[in-house]
Amino acid sequence: MKTILILAIFIISLFFSSFKLSDHQEEIQHENVNTWKDILIDGKDIAGVRSDGTAWVWKSGKIEQVGTDKDWEKFFLCTPYICQKEDGTIWSWNDEVHPNLGYKVKGNSFLTPHKIGSDIWIDVGGGRTVFGIKSDGSMYIWGILTEYFTNEVYIKQYEPLRIWNYDNWQSITSKINEEFILGIQSDGSLWACGQNKWGEFGNGTKVSGNVPVRVGSDNDWEKVSTEGINGAFAIKKDGTLWAWGHSTYTSRKPLGLEIPIGSEKDSAATVPMQLGTDSDWADIAVGDFHRLALKKDGTLWSWGKSLGLSQDRRKVSMVQVGTDNDWVKIDAGLYVSVAIKKDGTAWLWGENKNNQLGLNTPLEIVSEPTQLELKK
């Protein structure tokens, strides 16, 4: 009788243990659904990689998964979609056949990723013209080749083509629609190429060119981001924030600078100028008309024509977004912003016509960061 009682207790304990384990697994699954490695915004297009390694795109007001693979790492672009896997390879797709996909294919390729070569890549930037840096530091170009980067007037390049004889590129940033790029080399130097109508090169001139030219002589550039209105922002290794070029929506104080430069119609800084005196900036993300900046203490700041702040949609001075200090990643697009917290939760705000943010809210403008929550 005693043996039967012990056996019954064991079975009951096993049942409840299994029940608790099931609940725990359910919690983990739910957590992975609503935590993210990274989210990228290109204009109004959004894509992201969840913590479980699955890739997702925001399309027609819905969030759709790309295939069933669970080894995705991060998105580089949305136009076309270019995403990197954990092994360093990059894959591309779109809803139409474009030369900037990095391969030549017929038919509809949306949600069907194709591998671009077999190499490991460290960075990709661009739009209709795409630039990619391989693990050996060499730069490649594909998509629409123009006189801004090559000697060709207009040519479609379907596969990555080696460009410029440098082997020490570290990162690249390029606007979607305009024709200039900025790249940082492994020695910390900053280089520019393409169109330079508004001083985008930051070298004190407005002379364009299809061969990279160096921006100043400093070797302490850490991050650089280009924006939709012919300007650029960068962070140095000492944590200071810099800006140059032209910005329509902050013409009285170009790019957030504290001193006016030029006239209302031609307010351009042709050399990098420091924004404020703070030296604790960690990251910068630039949209078409607004900017997001992250400090090392985890606070988030915004300025420009920002829909992420209810105070002033054309704010020139930097304003803190909320009071939280646990932000770790940021990105900005056309009237749209996203930020990720330490716990992996993603928060979006800005223009939300047709539920483009995927927040399941009827609001056409989401004025404060709102958490993205997917159903299991």
C-alpha positions as CSV (number, residue, x, y, z in Angstrom):
1,M,0.0,0.0,0.0
2,K,2.9,2.3,0.9
3,T,4.5,1.6,-2.5
4,I,1.3,2.5,-4.4
5,L,1.0,5.8,-2.4
6,I,4.6,6.8,-3.2
7,L,4.0,6.0,-6.9
8,A,0.8,8.0,-7.0
9,I,2.6,11.0,-5.4
10,F,5.4,10.7,-8.0
11,I,3.0,10.7,-10.9
12,I,1.1,13.7,-9.6
13,S,4.4,15.6,-9.0
14,L,5.5,14.7,-12.5
15,F,2.2,16.0,-13.9
16,F,2.5,19.3,-12.2
17,S,6.1,19.6,-13.2
18,S,5.2,19.0,-16.8
19,F,2.5,21.6,-16.5
20,K,4.9,24.2,-15.1
21,L,7.5,23.4,-17.8
22,S,4.8,23.9,-20.5
23,D,3.9,27.3,-19.0
24,H,7.6,28.2,-18.9
25,Q,8.1,27.2,-22.6
26,E,4.9,29.2,-23.4
27,E,6.4,32.3,-21.7
28,I,9.7,31.9,-23.6
29,Q,7.9,31.5,-26.9
30,H,5.8,34.6,-26.2
31,E,8.9,36.5,-25.2
32,N,10.6,35.6,-28.5
33,V,7.5,36.8,-30.4
34,N,7.8,40.3,-29.0
35,T,11.6,40.7,-28.7
36,W,13.8,41.7,-31.6
37,K,17.4,41.6,-32.6
38,D,17.0,44.6,-35.0
39,I,14.5,46.6,-37.0
40,L,15.3,48.7,-40.0
41,I,13.4,51.5,-41.7
42,D,14.0,52.6,-45.3
43,G,11.7,55.5,-46.0
44,K,8.3,54.0,-45.1
45,D,9.4,50.4,-45.5
46,I,10.1,48.4,-42.3
47,A,11.8,45.0,-41.8
48,G,13.1,43.3,-38.7
49,V,14.7,40.1,-37.3
50,R,13.1,38.7,-34.2
51,S,15.0,37.2,-31.3
52,D,14.2,33.7,-32.5
53,G,16.1,34.4,-35.8
54,T,13.0,34.7,-38.0
55,A,12.8,37.6,-40.6
56,W,9.7,39.8,-41.0
57,V,8.6,42.6,-43.3
58,W,5.9,45.2,-42.9
59,K,3.8,45.1,-46.0
60,S,0.4,46.6,-46.8
61,G,-0.3,47.2,-43.1
62,K,0.6,43.6,-42.1
63,I,3.7,42.0,-40.7
64,E,4.7,38.9,-42.8
65,Q,7.3,36.3,-42.1
66,V,9.9,35.6,-44.7
67,G,10.2,31.9,-45.2
68,T,10.8,29.6,-42.2
69,D,14.5,30.0,-41.6
70,K,15.6,30.9,-38.1
71,D,19.2,32.0,-38.7
72,W,18.7,35.6,-39.8
73,E,20.8,38.3,-38.1
74,K,19.9,41.7,-39.4
75,F,18.6,43.8,-42.3
76,F,20.8,46.1,-44.3
77,L,18.2,47.5,-46.7
78,C,14.5,47.4,-47.5
79,T,14.7,48.6,-51.1
80,P,15.5,46.0,-52.1
81,Y,15.3,43.8,-49.0
82,I,18.8,42.7,-48.1
83,C,19.2,40.6,-45.0
84,Q,22.2,39.0,-43.4
85,K,22.3,35.5,-41.9
86,E,24.3,34.5,-38.8
87,D,27.0,33.0,-41.1
88,G,27.7,36.4,-42.6
89,T,26.1,35.7,-46.0
90,I,23.6,38.2,-47.5
91,W,20.3,37.4,-49.2
92,S,18.1,39.7,-51.3
93,W,14.5,39.8,-52.5
94,N,11.8,42.2,-53.6
95,D,8.3,42.2,-55.2
96,E,9.7,43.1,-58.7
97,V,12.8,42.3,-60.7
98,H,15.4,45.0,-60.1
99,P,19.1,45.1,-60.9
100,N,19.8,46.1,-57.3
101,L,18.8,42.7,-56.0
102,G,22.3,41.5,-56.7
103,Y,21.3,38.7,-59.1
104,K,19.3,38.3,-62.3
105,V,16.1,36.4,-62.0
106,K,12.7,36.4,-63.8
107,G,9.3,36.4,-62.1
108,N,8.1,37.5,-58.7
109,S,10.7,37.2,-56.0
110,F,9.0,38.8,-53.0
111,L,9.5,36.7,-49.8
112,T,11.8,34.4,-51.7
113,P,15.4,35.3,-50.6
114,H,18.3,34.6,-53.0
115,K,21.9,34.4,-51.9
116,I,24.2,37.1,-53.2
117,G,27.4,35.2,-53.9
118,S,29.0,33.1,-51.2
119,D,31.1,35.7,-49.4
120,I,30.9,37.1,-45.9
121,W,29.9,40.8,-45.9
122,I,30.4,43.3,-43.1
123,D,28.2,46.2,-44.3
124,V,25.7,47.1,-47.1
125,G,24.2,50.5,-48.0
126,G,22.3,52.2,-50.7
127,G,19.0,51.8,-52.6
128,R,18.8,51.7,-56.4
129,T,22.6,51.7,-56.3
130,V,23.9,49.2,-53.7
131,F,27.3,49.2,-52.1
132,G,28.7,46.2,-50.1
133,I,31.8,45.6,-48.1
134,K,33.3,42.1,-48.0
135,S,35.1,40.7,-45.0
136,D,38.5,41.6,-46.6
137,G,37.5,45.3,-46.7
138,S,37.0,45.4,-50.4
139,M,34.0,47.5,-51.8
140,Y,31.5,46.2,-54.4
141,I,28.7,47.9,-56.3
142,W,25.6,46.7,-58.1
143,G,22.2,48.1,-59.2
144,I,22.0,51.3,-61.3
145,L,25.6,52.5,-62.1
146,T,25.8,56.2,-62.9
147,E,28.5,58.8,-63.5
148,Y,28.4,59.7,-59.8
149,F,30.3,56.5,-59.0
150,T,31.7,55.1,-62.2
151,N,32.6,56.3,-65.7
152,E,29.3,54.9,-67.0
153,V,26.4,57.3,-67.6
154,Y,23.7,54.7,-66.9
155,I,24.0,50.9,-66.8
156,K,22.3,48.0,-64.9
157,Q,24.7,45.9,-62.9
158,Y,23.0,42.7,-61.7
159,E,25.8,41.2,-59.7
160,P,28.3,42.7,-57.3
161,L,31.2,44.4,-59.2
162,R,34.5,45.4,-57.5
163,I,34.9,49.2,-57.3
164,W,37.9,51.3,-56.2
165,N,41.2,49.9,-55.3
166,Y,41.0,50.0,-51.5
167,D,40.9,47.0,-49.2
168,N,40.3,48.6,-45.8
169,W,36.6,49.7,-45.8
170,Q,34.8,49.3,-42.5
171,S,31.4,50.7,-43.0
172,I,29.3,52.4,-45.7
173,T,26.2,54.6,-45.6
174,S,24.2,55.9,-48.6
175,K,21.0,57.7,-49.3
176,I,18.2,55.8,-51.0
177,N,17.4,58.3,-53.8
178,E,20.3,60.7,-54.0
179,E,23.7,60.0,-55.3
180,F,26.4,60.2,-52.6
181,I,28.0,57.8,-50.1
182,L,30.1,58.2,-47.0
183,G,32.4,55.4,-45.8
184,I,34.7,54.9,-42.9
185,Q,38.0,53.0,-43.4
186,S,39.7,50.8,-40.8
187,D,42.1,53.6,-39.8
188,G,39.1,55.8,-38.7
189,S,39.3,58.1,-41.8
190,L,36.1,59.3,-43.5
191,W,35.6,59.3,-47.2
192,A,32.9,60.6,-49.6
193,C,32.0,60.0,-53.2
194,G,29.2,61.0,-55.7
195,Q,27.1,64.1,-55.7
196,N,28.2,67.1,-53.7
197,K,25.7,69.8,-54.5
198,W,25.1,70.9,-50.9
199,G,28.5,70.1,-49.3
200,E,27.6,66.5,-48.6
201,F,31.3,65.5,-48.8
202,G,32.2,67.7,-45.8
203,N,35.5,68.6,-47.4
204,G,34.8,72.3,-47.8
205,T,33.7,72.2,-51.4
206,K,30.6,71.5,-53.5
207,V,32.6,69.7,-56.2
208,S,31.2,66.3,-57.1
209,G,33.3,63.3,-58.1
210,N,33.2,59.5,-58.7
211,V,36.4,58.8,-56.9
212,P,36.4,58.8,-53.0
213,V,37.8,61.9,-51.4
214,R,38.8,62.2,-47.8
215,V,36.7,64.3,-45.3
216,G,39.3,66.4,-43.4
217,S,42.3,64.7,-41.9
218,D,40.8,63.2,-38.7
219,N,41.2,59.5,-37.9
220,D,38.6,59.1,-35.1
221,W,35.3,58.7,-36.9
222,E,33.1,56.0,-35.4
223,K,29.7,56.1,-37.1
224,V,28.2,58.1,-39.9
225,S,24.6,58.4,-41.2
226,T,23.2,60.2,-44.2
227,E,19.8,61.8,-44.4
228,G,17.1,62.5,-47.0
229,I,17.8,66.2,-47.4
230,N,21.4,66.2,-48.5
231,G,23.1,66.1,-45.2
232,A,25.2,63.9,-42.9
233,F,25.7,63.2,-39.2
234,A,28.6,61.4,-37.6
235,I,29.9,60.4,-34.2
236,K,33.5,60.4,-33.3
237,K,35.3,57.9,-31.1
238,D,35.3,60.5,-28.3
239,G,31.5,60.5,-28.3
240,T,31.0,64.0,-29.9
241,L,28.3,64.5,-32.5
242,W,28.9,66.3,-35.9
243,A,26.9,67.4,-38.9
244,W,27.3,69.0,-42.3
245,G,25.4,69.5,-45.6
246,H,22.0,70.9,-46.1
247,S,18.7,70.4,-44.3
248,T,15.5,72.1,-45.5
249,Y,13.5,71.7,-42.3
250,T,16.1,73.2,-40.0
251,S,17.3,76.0,-42.3
252,R,17.4,78.6,-39.5
253,K,19.8,76.4,-37.6
254,P,21.1,73.9,-40.2
255,L,21.1,70.3,-39.1
256,G,20.5,71.3,-35.4
257,L,23.7,73.4,-35.3
258,E,23.6,76.2,-32.7
259,I,24.8,78.9,-35.2
260,P,23.1,79.9,-38.5
261,I,25.1,79.2,-41.7
262,G,24.3,80.8,-45.0
263,S,20.9,82.2,-46.0
264,E,17.4,80.7,-45.8
265,K,17.7,79.3,-49.3
266,D,21.3,78.1,-49.0
267,S,21.9,77.0,-45.4
268,A,24.7,74.4,-45.9
269,A,27.7,73.5,-43.8
270,T,30.4,72.3,-46.1
271,V,32.6,71.0,-43.3
272,P,31.7,68.9,-40.2
273,M,30.6,71.1,-37.3
274,Q,30.0,69.9,-33.8
275,L,26.5,69.8,-32.4
276,G,26.6,71.0,-28.8
277,T,29.4,70.1,-26.4
278,D,28.2,66.7,-25.2
279,S,30.7,63.8,-25.6
280,D,28.5,60.9,-24.6
281,W,26.7,60.1,-27.9
282,A,26.5,56.4,-28.8
283,D,24.5,56.2,-32.0
284,I,22.7,58.4,-34.7
285,A,19.9,57.5,-37.0
286,V,18.7,60.0,-39.6
287,G,15.3,60.1,-41.3
288,D,14.3,62.2,-44.2
289,F,13.2,65.1,-42.0
290,H,14.1,64.2,-38.4
291,R,16.9,62.6,-36.5
292,L,17.3,60.2,-33.5
293,A,20.3,60.1,-31.3
294,L,21.2,57.7,-28.5
295,K,23.4,58.6,-25.6
296,K,25.6,56.2,-23.7
297,D,23.4,56.4,-20.7
298,G,20.6,54.9,-22.7
299,T,18.5,58.0,-23.1
300,L,16.9,58.8,-26.5
301,W,16.8,62.2,-28.2
302,S,15.1,63.7,-31.3
303,W,15.0,66.8,-33.4
304,G,13.8,68.0,-36.8
305,K,10.4,67.5,-38.3
306,S,9.7,64.7,-35.9
307,L,6.4,63.0,-35.5
308,G,7.8,61.1,-32.5
309,L,7.3,64.1,-30.2
310,S,4.0,65.7,-29.3
311,Q,5.7,69.0,-28.4
312,D,6.9,70.4,-31.8
313,R,7.0,68.7,-35.1
314,R,9.7,71.0,-36.4
315,K,11.9,71.1,-33.3
316,V,15.4,72.4,-34.0
317,S,16.8,71.8,-30.6
318,M,17.3,68.2,-29.3
319,V,14.5,67.0,-27.1
320,Q,14.5,63.8,-25.0
321,V,12.0,61.2,-26.1
322,G,10.3,60.2,-22.8
323,T,12.3,59.6,-19.7
324,D,13.4,56.0,-20.2
325,N,17.2,55.2,-20.2
326,D,17.2,51.6,-21.4
327,W,17.3,52.2,-25.2
328,V,19.9,50.3,-27.2
329,K,19.1,50.5,-30.9
330,I,17.5,53.1,-33.1
331,D,16.5,53.8,-36.7
332,A,14.5,56.5,-38.6
333,G,12.8,56.8,-41.9
334,L,10.2,59.1,-43.6
335,Y,8.2,60.3,-40.6
336,V,8.7,57.0,-38.9
337,S,11.0,56.0,-36.0
338,V,11.8,52.8,-34.2
339,A,13.8,52.0,-31.0
340,I,14.7,48.8,-29.2
341,K,15.1,48.5,-25.5
342,K,17.6,46.3,-23.5
343,D,14.9,43.7,-23.0
344,G,14.5,43.4,-26.7
345,T,11.1,45.0,-27.0
346,A,10.5,47.2,-30.0
347,W,8.8,50.6,-30.0
348,L,7.6,52.5,-33.1
349,W,6.0,55.9,-33.6
350,G,5.3,58.4,-36.4
351,E,3.0,58.3,-39.4
352,N,0.7,55.3,-39.3
353,K,-1.6,55.6,-42.3
354,N,-3.1,52.2,-43.2
355,N,-1.4,50.8,-40.0
356,Q,2.0,50.9,-41.7
357,L,3.7,50.6,-38.2
358,G,1.9,47.3,-37.5
359,L,0.7,48.5,-34.1
360,N,-3.0,47.6,-34.7
361,T,-4.1,51.1,-33.8
362,P,-6.6,53.4,-35.7
363,L,-4.3,56.4,-35.1
364,E,-2.9,57.9,-38.3
365,I,-0.1,59.6,-36.2
366,V,1.4,57.8,-33.3
367,S,3.0,60.6,-31.4
368,E,4.8,58.6,-28.7
369,P,6.8,55.3,-28.7
370,T,4.4,52.4,-28.7
371,Q,5.4,48.8,-28.1
372,L,5.1,46.4,-31.0
373,E,3.3,43.2,-30.0
374,L,2.7,40.3,-32.3
375,K,0.3,37.5,-31.7
376,K,1.7,34.1,-31.0
